Amino acid sequence: MNVDDVVAARIEAARIRIQAAKRRREELSAARRRGLAARHAQKLRNLNRVDIDTTGAPEKETP
């Protein structure tokens, strides 16, 4: 095994590590987007259930 073979093996190993890291980042990004979409959907469902006073006036208490 000469120096060129060793260098080629190291380059190939680095290429494999880079591809694995890129794939990991893409998978995490996709999971993050799914989680963000789920949180937004839940927030909208929660807002839909709550009666919101949009006038900004304080609510009146009934005696």
Secondary structure, 3 states (H helix, E strand, C coil): CCHHHHHHHHHHHHHHHHHHHHHHHHHHHHHHHHHHHHHHHHHHHHHHHCCCCCCCCCCCCCC
